[in-house]
Amino acid sequence: MSEVVTGDAVVVEVRVAQMPSRALALFIDMAVQLTVLVVAYLALQAFSVISDSAMFAAVSIVLTVLVLVGYPVIFETATRGRSLGKLAMGLRVVSDDGGPERFRQALFRGLAGVAEFWMFSGAPALISSLISQRGKRLGDVFAGTIVISERGPRDTGQAIVMPPQLASWAARLELSRLPEEVAGAARQYLVRWHDLAPHVQHEMGVRIATQVAAFVSPPAPPGVPPHAYLSAVLSERRRREHERLARRMARHAPHAQPPAPYGTPRPSFPQAPPPPAPPHARPGPPAPVQEPPRPSSGGFAPPD
């Protein structure tokens, strides 16, 4: 059994837990509680912590109340609606509006569970679950909660696409005033549209489309069904968001230099100065300068 819990700006689909899963989760929780009680009583008797019989009876009563009431209250409050048995079976306790279970609600469920399961062996819980359309036991009725299954089938809804007949109309829409909460509610409705009963499809579609139309102009053409109207609005809104994101990325992206064509010489860099030449060898003494011979009168060279 599945249903949709709706609020002013929230659409939460819940899948009510089936009786076998809830019964098995309850069996696991009761087995854990009985085990804790037996171990605690044996420990008190074995170690003789309390010798007075009256004090032992008082401690036993307090211990029983803590285990029977404190176990579900502590676990469901700390884990947001899941005890050990519910965790094993994939169940969770939520509020009627789809929100998480609160301490006050867990306390009501725990106190009612003592009477339902431990005092009357689960008969009140069974009768109440069979009578209630949502499968609630007395603790759920008093606390305003419901047990749901978290292991339902995964989302198989179709993607939200623009109806071709409404594309030209959607291009002229004014969407700046549409709140994100209302758009989110419309999105969840369209995703789950194929899983809803026909009367729920129509009633919820009309209600959400009316909320969206209060923030969107111009109005839809006559005869447009609610799901087609919402699909056109959300598709156009998504298209505009993608365009804005693309323009923003293009504006802030660094301008990369185009690669140089093939064969373009690389830019020259200043060359390092050449190393100094090695010093020359030191010159020796200058060679003597020979004077030219002086001519004689006879034109002959003088004897040696």
C-alpha positions as CSV (number, residue, x, y, z in Angstrom):
1,M,0.0,0.0,0.0
2,S,1.5,3.4,-1.1
3,E,0.2,6.9,-0.5
4,V,1.4,10.4,-0.7
5,V,1.6,12.6,2.4
6,T,1.3,16.3,1.3
7,G,2.0,19.5,3.2
8,D,2.0,23.1,2.1
9,A,5.2,22.8,0.2
10,V,6.2,19.2,0.6
11,V,5.2,16.0,-1.2
12,V,6.4,12.9,0.5
13,E,5.6,9.5,-0.9
14,V,5.5,6.7,1.7
15,R,5.0,3.0,1.3
16,V,3.1,1.7,4.3
17,A,4.8,-1.3,5.8
18,Q,3.1,-4.6,5.3
19,M,1.9,-6.7,8.2
20,P,4.4,-9.6,7.9
21,S,7.4,-7.2,7.9
22,R,6.0,-5.3,10.9
23,A,5.3,-8.6,12.8
24,L,8.8,-9.9,12.1
25,A,10.3,-6.6,13.2
26,L,8.3,-6.7,16.4
27,F,9.4,-10.3,17.1
28,I,13.1,-9.2,16.8
29,D,12.6,-6.3,19.2
30,M,10.7,-8.4,21.7
31,A,13.4,-11.1,21.6
32,V,16.1,-8.4,22.2
33,Q,14.1,-7.0,25.2
34,L,13.5,-10.5,26.7
35,T,17.2,-11.3,26.3
36,V,18.2,-8.1,28.1
37,L,15.8,-8.7,30.9
38,V,16.9,-12.3,31.5
39,V,20.6,-11.4,31.5
40,A,19.9,-8.5,33.9
41,Y,17.9,-10.7,36.4
42,L,20.5,-13.5,36.3
43,A,23.3,-10.9,36.9
44,L,21.4,-9.5,39.9
45,Q,20.9,-12.9,41.4
46,A,24.4,-14.3,40.7
47,F,26.3,-11.4,42.1
48,S,23.9,-10.9,45.1
49,V,24.0,-7.1,44.5
50,I,20.8,-6.6,46.4
51,S,20.1,-8.7,49.5
52,D,16.8,-7.2,50.6
53,S,13.8,-8.9,48.8
54,A,11.7,-5.7,48.7
55,M,14.5,-3.7,47.2
56,F,15.1,-6.5,44.7
57,A,11.5,-6.4,43.6
58,A,11.6,-2.6,43.3
59,V,14.8,-2.8,41.2
60,S,13.2,-5.5,39.0
61,I,10.2,-3.4,38.3
62,V,12.3,-0.4,37.4
63,L,14.5,-2.5,35.2
64,T,11.5,-4.0,33.5
65,V,10.0,-0.6,32.7
66,L,13.3,0.7,31.4
67,V,13.7,-2.2,29.1
68,L,10.1,-2.4,27.8
69,V,9.6,1.3,27.5
70,G,13.1,2.8,27.3
71,Y,14.3,0.4,24.6
72,P,11.9,1.6,21.8
73,V,11.9,5.2,23.0
74,I,15.7,5.5,23.0
75,F,16.3,3.6,19.8
76,E,13.6,5.3,17.8
77,T,14.5,8.8,19.0
78,A,18.3,8.3,18.4
79,T,17.9,6.7,15.0
80,R,14.9,8.8,13.8
81,G,12.3,6.0,13.9
82,R,14.2,2.8,13.7
83,S,14.7,0.1,16.3
84,L,16.8,-3.0,15.8
85,G,13.9,-5.0,14.4
86,K,12.8,-2.1,12.1
87,L,16.4,-1.6,11.0
88,A,16.7,-5.3,10.1
89,M,13.4,-5.2,8.1
90,G,14.0,-1.9,6.4
91,L,11.2,-0.1,8.3
92,R,11.0,3.4,9.8
93,V,8.5,5.3,12.0
94,V,7.6,8.8,10.6
95,S,5.1,11.4,11.5
96,D,1.8,11.6,9.6
97,D,3.2,14.7,7.7
98,G,6.2,12.7,6.6
99,G,8.6,14.3,9.0
100,P,10.9,12.4,11.4
101,E,9.6,10.9,14.6
102,R,10.0,13.0,17.7
103,F,10.7,12.1,21.3
104,R,7.1,12.8,22.4
105,Q,5.8,10.5,19.7
106,A,8.3,7.7,20.5
107,L,7.2,8.0,24.2
108,F,3.6,7.6,23.3
109,R,4.4,4.6,21.1
110,G,6.5,3.0,23.8
111,L,3.9,3.4,26.6
112,A,1.1,2.1,24.3
113,G,3.3,-0.8,23.3
114,V,3.5,-2.1,26.8
115,A,-0.3,-2.4,26.9
116,E,-0.7,-3.7,23.4
117,F,2.0,-6.3,23.2
118,W,3.1,-7.3,26.8
119,M,-0.2,-7.0,28.6
120,F,-2.7,-8.2,25.9
121,S,-0.3,-10.2,23.7
122,G,-0.7,-7.9,20.7
123,A,-4.5,-8.3,20.3
124,P,-5.2,-4.5,20.4
125,A,-2.5,-3.8,17.9
126,L,-3.7,-6.5,15.5
127,I,-7.3,-5.3,15.6
128,S,-6.4,-1.6,15.2
129,S,-4.1,-2.4,12.2
130,L,-6.9,-4.4,10.5
131,I,-9.4,-1.6,11.0
132,S,-7.2,1.3,10.1
133,Q,-6.8,2.1,6.4
134,R,-3.2,3.0,6.9
135,G,-2.4,0.0,9.1
136,K,-1.9,1.9,12.3
137,R,-1.8,0.3,15.7
138,L,-3.1,2.2,18.8
139,G,0.4,3.6,19.5
140,D,0.5,5.1,16.0
141,V,-3.0,6.5,16.4
142,F,-2.1,8.2,19.7
143,A,1.3,9.5,18.6
144,G,0.3,10.6,15.1
145,T,2.9,8.3,13.4
146,I,2.9,5.7,10.7
147,V,5.4,2.8,10.0
148,I,6.7,2.9,6.4
149,S,9.0,0.7,4.4
150,E,12.3,2.1,3.1
151,R,12.9,-0.8,0.8
152,G,10.3,0.0,-1.8
153,P,11.1,-0.1,-5.5
154,R,13.5,2.5,-6.7
155,D,12.4,5.5,-8.7
156,T,11.2,4.4,-12.1
157,G,9.4,7.6,-13.1
158,Q,10.0,9.1,-16.5
159,A,12.1,12.2,-17.0
160,I,10.3,15.5,-17.0
161,V,10.1,16.7,-20.7
162,M,8.6,19.6,-22.5
163,P,5.2,18.8,-24.2
164,P,5.7,19.9,-27.8
165,Q,2.3,21.6,-27.9
166,L,3.4,24.0,-25.0
167,A,6.9,24.8,-26.1
168,S,6.1,28.2,-27.7
169,W,3.8,29.2,-24.8
170,A,6.5,28.1,-22.2
171,A,9.1,30.3,-23.9
172,R,7.2,33.4,-22.8
173,L,6.7,32.4,-19.2
174,E,7.7,34.7,-16.3
175,L,9.3,32.3,-13.8
176,S,11.3,34.6,-11.5
177,R,8.6,34.5,-8.7
178,L,8.3,30.7,-8.6
179,P,9.6,29.6,-5.1
180,E,11.9,26.6,-4.9
181,E,9.6,24.8,-2.5
182,V,6.6,24.9,-4.9
183,A,8.8,23.8,-7.8
184,G,10.2,20.9,-5.7
185,A,6.7,19.8,-4.8
186,A,5.7,19.8,-8.5
187,R,8.9,17.9,-9.4
188,Q,8.2,15.1,-6.9
189,Y,4.6,14.9,-8.1
190,L,5.7,14.5,-11.7
191,V,8.3,11.9,-10.8
192,R,5.7,9.8,-8.9
193,W,2.8,10.5,-11.3
194,H,2.8,7.0,-12.8
195,D,2.7,5.3,-9.4
196,L,-0.3,7.2,-8.1
197,A,-3.9,6.2,-8.3
198,P,-6.0,8.0,-11.0
199,H,-8.0,10.1,-8.5
200,V,-4.8,11.0,-6.6
201,Q,-3.2,12.1,-9.9
202,H,-6.0,14.4,-10.7
203,E,-6.6,15.9,-7.2
204,M,-3.0,16.4,-6.4
205,G,-2.2,17.7,-9.9
206,V,-4.9,20.3,-9.7
207,R,-3.8,21.5,-6.2
208,I,-0.1,21.8,-7.1
209,A,-0.8,23.3,-10.5
210,T,-3.0,26.0,-8.8
211,Q,-0.1,26.8,-6.5
212,V,2.3,27.1,-9.4
213,A,-0.1,29.2,-11.4
214,A,-0.1,31.8,-8.6
215,F,3.5,32.6,-9.3
216,V,3.7,32.0,-13.1
217,S,2.3,34.1,-15.9
218,P,0.7,34.0,-18.5
219,P,-1.9,31.4,-17.6
220,A,-2.0,28.0,-19.3
221,P,-4.0,27.6,-22.5
222,P,-7.5,26.2,-22.0
223,G,-7.8,22.4,-21.7
224,V,-4.2,21.7,-20.6
225,P,-4.1,18.9,-18.0
226,P,-2.2,19.6,-14.7
227,H,0.7,17.2,-15.4
228,A,1.3,18.7,-18.8
229,Y,1.2,22.2,-17.4
230,L,3.7,21.4,-14.7
231,S,6.0,19.5,-17.1
232,A,6.1,22.6,-19.4
233,V,6.8,25.0,-16.5
234,L,9.6,22.8,-14.9
235,S,11.2,22.0,-18.3
236,E,11.4,25.7,-19.3
237,R,12.7,26.6,-15.8
238,R,15.4,23.9,-16.2
239,R,16.3,25.1,-19.7
240,R,16.8,28.7,-18.5
241,E,18.9,27.6,-15.5
242,H,21.2,25.6,-17.8
243,E,21.6,28.6,-20.1
244,R,22.5,30.9,-17.2
245,L,25.0,28.4,-16.0
246,A,26.6,28.1,-19.4
247,R,26.9,31.9,-19.7
248,R,28.4,32.2,-16.3
249,M,31.0,29.5,-17.0
250,A,31.9,31.1,-20.3
251,R,32.3,34.5,-18.6
252,H,34.5,33.3,-15.8
253,A,36.5,30.7,-17.9
254,P,40.2,31.8,-18.5
255,H,40.9,32.8,-22.1
256,A,43.3,30.2,-23.5
257,Q,45.9,31.1,-26.2
258,P,45.2,29.4,-29.5
259,P,47.9,27.0,-30.6
260,A,50.5,28.4,-33.0
261,P,50.3,27.1,-36.6
262,Y,52.6,24.4,-37.7
263,G,56.0,25.7,-38.7
264,T,55.9,28.9,-36.7
265,P,59.4,29.6,-35.2
266,R,59.5,29.5,-31.5
267,P,60.1,32.8,-29.7
268,S,63.8,33.5,-29.2
269,F,65.1,34.0,-25.7
270,P,68.2,36.0,-24.7
271,Q,71.3,34.0,-25.1
272,A,73.8,33.7,-22.3
273,P,77.0,35.7,-22.9
274,P,79.9,33.5,-24.2
275,P,82.5,32.5,-21.7
276,P,85.6,34.7,-21.7
277,A,88.5,33.6,-23.9
278,P,91.5,31.9,-22.1
279,P,94.3,34.3,-21.4
280,H,97.3,34.4,-23.9
281,A,100.7,33.1,-22.9
282,R,103.0,35.8,-21.5
283,P,105.4,37.1,-24.3
284,G,109.1,36.4,-24.1
285,P,111.9,39.0,-24.4
286,P,111.8,40.9,-27.7
287,A,114.1,39.7,-30.4
288,P,117.1,42.0,-31.1
289,V,116.7,44.3,-34.0
290,Q,119.4,44.0,-36.5
291,E,120.6,47.2,-38.1
292,P,121.0,47.1,-41.9
293,P,124.6,47.1,-43.1
294,R,126.1,50.4,-44.0
295,P,127.3,50.7,-47.5
296,S,131.2,51.0,-48.1
297,S,132.9,53.3,-50.4
298,G,134.0,50.6,-52.9
299,G,130.7,48.9,-52.8
300,F,132.0,45.8,-51.2
301,A,131.2,44.3,-47.9
302,P,133.7,44.8,-45.1
303,P,135.8,41.7,-44.2
304,D,134.8,39.8,-41.1
